[in-house]
Amino acid sequence: MGDIDDALERAGQEAFTREPPKSVRARIGFLTRRLGSTRAVAAEVGVSRRSVERYLKGERKHPPADIAARIDAAVRAHWQPRVRSRARKQAATTGGITVETRARFGYSAPAGSTDDGRLRRLTVHLPPAYAGRLFDAQRDGAGDAELRAIVAEGLQEIYFKDGGRRADHLEVELNDIDYIDVSF
């Protein structure tokens, strides 16, 4: 996953109305119910089916750190899908998204172009149209470059062109992301 994909996933997890299960046994139980079998859980987490069965029975309570992290990521990916879906729908129709980033931007304009060697820190609220395009592209499996282009276009129109009030022919490109955070 790319930077923007990860940021969208984190933002979706902020919409949770309840915390995911805490114990390894409860997490594996949840994944087994959600995915339908211990074989599917084993494939998702990257352990053997027997290990999943041991976690379910409570015979193993403390997985290694890397396996615990994969279990946590799998649980968070499958936790409350309707809540996340509702939050995304609201952002795409009425609320929009807020993008906070520190990145390098490249510019193209009639006077020339530049890569602008410094990092800019921006916090910009993008309208629902950009949120909808971003969610649709992510759902359709778009790569990081396409997601960056959508975010760059939104920042270009809202921040750099100020909604059409300045810099008419400016084209903005998102070159290097130091960090990005999205909320909706």
Phi, psi and chi 1 to 4 in degrees:
 res  aa     phi    psi   chi1   chi2   chi3   chi4
   1 MET       -  150.7  -72.1  170.9   56.5      -
   2 GLY   -94.1 -179.0      -      -      -      -
   3 ASP   -59.2  -47.1  -65.4  -30.7      -      -
   4 ILE   -71.6  -38.8  -63.3  172.8      -      -
   5 ASP   -59.1  -45.0 -140.3   10.4      -      -
   6 ASP   -63.3  -41.0  -69.4  -20.2      -      -
   7 ALA   -64.6  -40.0      -      -      -      -
   8 LEU   -66.4  -37.6  -70.8  171.7      -      -
   9 GLU   -65.5  -43.5 -176.0   63.8   29.3      -
  10 ARG   -62.3  -40.6  -75.1 -168.9  -49.8  -91.0
  11 ALA   -64.6  -37.9      -      -      -      -
  12 GLY   -64.2  -35.0      -      -      -      -
  13 GLN   -72.4  -21.8  -68.8  176.6    6.8      -
  14 GLU   -70.4  -15.2  -70.4  175.2    7.1      -
  15 ALA   -84.7   -5.3      -      -      -      -
  16 PHE   -54.7  138.5  -71.0  163.2      -      -
  17 THR   -95.9  -17.4   57.8      -      -      -
  18 ARG  -136.9  156.3  -67.5 -178.8  -38.7 -173.6
  19 GLU   -76.5  145.6  -73.3  -65.9  -44.5      -
  20 PRO   -67.1  164.9  -12.1   20.2      -      -
  21 PRO   -56.3  150.7  -17.1   24.6      -      -
  22 LYS   -96.7  -47.8  -61.7  -76.3 -173.1 -148.8
  23 SER   -76.1  155.2   72.1      -      -      -
  24 VAL   -62.0  -41.2  174.3      -      -      -
  25 ARG   -62.1  -44.7 -174.9  175.5 -176.6  179.8
  26 ALA   -67.1  -37.5      -      -      -      -
  27 ARG   -65.2  -45.9  -71.9  175.3  178.9 -150.9
  28 ILE   -65.9  -38.1  -65.7  -66.3      -      -
  29 GLY   -60.8  -44.1      -      -      -      -
  30 PHE   -60.9  -47.8  165.4   75.0      -      -
  31 LEU   -62.4  -38.0  -72.9  172.8      -      -
  32 THR   -64.1  -43.4  -56.6      -      -      -
  33 ARG   -65.5  -41.5  -73.4 -172.8  -56.6  -83.0
  34 ARG   -70.7  -43.4  176.9   67.5   61.7  176.7
  35 LEU   -90.9  -18.3  -60.4  176.2      -      -
  36 GLY    99.3  -18.8      -      -      -      -
  37 SER  -159.5  159.5   69.8      -      -      -
  38 THR   -69.7  -28.1   56.0      -      -      -
  39 ARG   -64.1  -43.2  177.5  173.5  -73.7  137.5
  40 ALA   -65.6  -39.4      -      -      -      -
  41 VAL   -64.0  -43.9  174.1      -      -      -
  42 ALA   -59.7  -42.2      -      -      -      -
  43 ALA   -66.8  -39.6      -      -      -      -
  44 GLU   -67.4  -41.4  173.2  102.8    7.9      -
  45 VAL   -87.7  -24.3  175.6      -      -      -
  46 GLY    86.3   35.5      -      -      -      -
  47 VAL  -128.3  175.7  -63.8      -      -      -
  48 SER   -76.3  158.9   70.0      -      -      -
  49 ARG   -62.4  -37.4 -174.7  174.9 -178.4 -174.7
  50 ARG   -63.3  -38.2 -177.8   67.8 -173.7  126.7
  51 SER   -62.4  -40.6  -69.1      -      -      -
  52 VAL   -61.7  -43.3  170.3      -      -      -
  53 GLU   -63.2  -38.2  -68.3  167.5   -5.3      -
  54 ARG   -65.2  -41.1  -72.9 -176.5 -175.7  122.9
  55 TYR   -64.0  -39.2  -69.1  132.0      -      -
  56 LEU   -64.3  -40.4  -98.1  177.5      -      -
  57 LYS   -78.1  -14.9  -70.3 -179.6 -177.0  176.9
  58 GLY    88.7    8.2      -      -      -      -
  59 GLU   -69.6  -32.0  -66.4  173.0    3.5      -
  60 ARG  -119.6  125.0  -65.8 -176.0   73.5 -169.9
  61 LYS  -114.3  -17.3  -64.1  179.6 -177.8  177.9
  62 HIS  -129.1   89.8  -55.7  -71.4      -      -
  63 PRO   -72.0  159.8   25.5  -32.0      -      -
  64 PRO   -58.0  157.6  -22.2   30.7      -      -
  65 ALA   -57.2  -41.7      -      -      -      -
  66 ASP   -68.0  -36.9   61.4  -33.3      -      -
  67 ILE   -70.9  -40.0  -66.3  173.4      -      -
  68 ALA   -60.4  -39.4      -      -      -      -
  69 ALA   -66.5  -39.5      -      -      -      -
  70 ARG   -67.9  -37.8  -70.6 -167.3  -55.6 -115.8
  71 ILE   -63.2  -45.5  -68.6  170.5      -      -
  72 ASP   -60.6  -44.7 -177.9   53.3      -      -
  73 ALA   -63.4  -40.5      -      -      -      -
  74 ALA   -65.8  -42.2      -      -      -      -
  75 VAL   -63.1  -46.0  167.2      -      -      -
  76 ARG   -64.9  -32.4  -70.9 -175.9  176.7  -80.9
  77 ALA   -68.8  -29.3      -      -      -      -
  78 HIS  -104.7   -2.7  -66.7  -76.6      -      -
  79 TRP   -79.3  130.9 -172.7 -109.8      -      -
  80 GLN    46.1   62.6  -66.8 -173.0  -28.8      -
  81 PRO   -65.7  -32.5   22.3  -30.9      -      -
  82 ARG   -70.4  -35.6  -71.3 -171.2  -53.4 -128.2
  83 VAL   -64.6  -45.0  170.1      -      -      -
  84 ARG   -64.6  -40.9  -83.9 -169.9  -76.8 -172.3
  85 SER   -62.4  -41.8  171.4      -      -      -
  86 ARG   -64.6  -41.2 -169.6  172.7   32.6 -128.5
  87 ALA   -65.3  -40.6      -      -      -      -
  88 ARG   -64.7  -42.4  -76.7  174.6  176.4 -104.8
  89 LYS   -62.5  -42.4 -176.8  177.4  178.7 -176.6
  90 GLN   -63.7  -42.3 -178.3 -179.8    0.3      -
  91 ALA   -64.5  -36.9      -      -      -      -
  92 ALA   -77.7  -19.5      -      -      -      -
  93 THR  -107.6  -38.6   56.4      -      -      -
  94 THR  -129.6  -34.5   58.2      -      -      -
  95 GLY   -91.7  -35.5      -      -      -      -
  96 GLY    78.3 -173.9      -      -      -      -
  97 ILE  -130.5  154.9   60.3  174.1      -      -
  98 THR  -110.8  125.7  -59.4      -      -      -
  99 VAL  -109.0  123.4  176.3      -      -      -
 100 GLU  -115.7  124.8  179.2 -180.0  -16.5      -
 101 THR  -148.0  155.1 -173.4      -      -      -
 102 ARG  -124.6  114.7 -172.7  167.5   69.3 -172.5
 103 ALA  -152.6  167.0      -      -      -      -
 104 ARG   -97.4  135.7  -66.2 -175.4 -158.3  -71.7
 105 PHE  -115.8  143.6  -65.7   90.6      -      -
 106 GLY  -107.9  147.2      -      -      -      -
 107 TYR  -127.4  143.7  -51.7   98.4      -      -
 108 SER  -127.7  129.9  -62.7      -      -      -
 109 ALA  -147.6  167.3      -      -      -      -
 110 PRO   -56.3  -29.5  -24.3   31.6      -      -
 111 ALA   -78.4  -14.0      -      -      -      -
 112 GLY   144.8 -163.2      -      -      -      -
 113 SER  -139.9  164.6   66.1      -      -      -
 114 THR  -154.1  156.0  179.9      -      -      -
 115 ASP   -99.6   -4.7  -74.4  -18.2      -      -
 116 ASP    43.9   86.0 -164.5   29.6      -      -
 117 GLY   -62.4   -6.7      -      -      -      -
 118 ARG   -99.3  156.1   65.5 -173.3  170.7   96.2
 119 LEU   -80.5  137.7  -69.6  170.7      -      -
 120 ARG  -111.5  139.0  -75.3 -175.7 -175.6  -99.2
 121 ARG  -106.9  118.2 -176.4  173.1 -177.0  -89.0
 122 LEU  -126.2  142.8  -59.1  176.8      -      -
 123 THR  -128.5  109.6  -57.8      -      -      -
 124 VAL  -132.3  134.8  178.6      -      -      -
 125 HIS   -90.1  120.8 -177.5   77.2      -      -
 126 LEU   -98.3  140.9  -60.3  179.5      -      -
 127 PRO   -65.9  166.5   -4.5    8.9      -      -
 128 PRO   -56.6  -30.4  -24.1   31.4      -      -
 129 ALA   -60.3  -41.0      -      -      -      -
 130 TYR   -71.3  -37.3  -69.6  104.6      -      -
 131 ALA   -61.6  -45.3      -      -      -      -
 132 GLY   -61.0  -43.9      -      -      -      -
 133 ARG   -63.0  -39.7  -74.1 -179.1   49.9 -156.3
 134 LEU   -65.8  -45.7 -157.6   56.1      -      -
 135 PHE   -65.7  -40.3  -64.2  144.6      -      -
 136 ASP   -63.9  -43.6  -70.4  -16.2      -      -
 137 ALA   -64.5  -40.7      -      -      -      -
 138 GLN   -64.9  -43.2 -174.9 -172.8   31.2      -
 139 ARG   -62.4  -36.1 -176.9 -168.1   64.3 -128.2
 140 ASP   -80.7    1.4  -65.9  -18.0      -      -
 141 GLY    84.1   27.3      -      -      -      -
 142 ALA   -63.7  148.8      -      -      -      -
 143 GLY   -78.5  174.7      -      -      -      -
 144 ASP   -62.8  -34.3 -167.0   50.3      -      -
 145 ALA   -64.4  -40.3      -      -      -      -
 146 GLU   -69.7  -39.5 -170.4  173.7  -22.4      -
 147 LEU   -64.9  -39.8  -63.6  176.7      -      -
 148 ARG   -62.2  -39.0  -81.1  178.2 -172.3 -123.3
 149 ALA   -64.1  -39.7      -      -      -      -
 150 ILE   -66.0  -45.3  -65.8  169.0      -      -
 151 VAL   -63.9  -43.3  170.7      -      -      -
 152 ALA   -61.7  -40.2      -      -      -      -
 153 GLU   -64.2  -41.1 -177.5 -176.8  -23.9      -
 154 GLY   -63.5  -44.9      -      -      -      -
 155 LEU   -64.5  -38.5  -66.3  174.1      -      -
 156 GLN   -60.1  -48.9  166.1 -172.4  -58.1      -
 157 GLU   -72.6  -41.4  -65.6  -58.2  -40.4      -
 158 ILE   -85.0  -45.5  -56.9  -57.5      -      -
 159 TYR   -92.1  -57.0  179.6   78.7      -      -
 160 PHE   -73.7  -40.7  -68.8  101.3      -      -
 161 LYS   -92.5   -6.7  -71.7 -173.7  175.1 -178.5
 162 ASP    52.1   48.1 -165.2   20.0      -      -
 163 GLY    67.7   26.4      -      -      -      -
 164 GLY    95.1    5.1      -      -      -      -
 165 ARG   -87.9  -11.1  -72.0 -169.5  -77.0  -88.8
 166 ARG  -156.1  167.2   63.9  173.1 -172.6 -127.8
 167 ALA    50.9   59.4      -      -      -      -
 168 ASP   -52.8  -48.6  -73.9  -21.8      -      -
 169 HIS  -101.6   19.9  -58.1  -69.7      -      -
 170 LEU   -75.6  134.5 -179.2   71.9      -      -
 171 GLU  -118.7  127.5  -64.1  -70.2  -35.3      -
 172 VAL  -111.2  140.5  174.8      -      -      -
 173 GLU  -128.8  135.4 -178.5  178.8  -58.3      -
 174 LEU   -90.3  105.0 -166.3   54.5      -      -
 175 ASN   -88.3  -55.1  -70.8  -26.3      -      -
 176 ASP  -137.1  118.5 -177.6   26.7      -      -
 177 ILE   -99.2  120.7  -63.6  175.0      -      -
 178 ASP   -78.2  -49.4 -175.1   34.0      -      -
 179 TYR  -153.8  156.7   78.4   88.1      -      -
 180 ILE  -146.0  137.9 -173.5  165.0      -      -
 181 ASP  -134.8  138.0 -164.5   24.4      -      -
 182 VAL  -122.7  140.5  175.0      -      -      -
 183 SER  -136.5  146.6   60.5      -      -      -
 184 PHE  -149.4      -   48.9   86.4      -      -
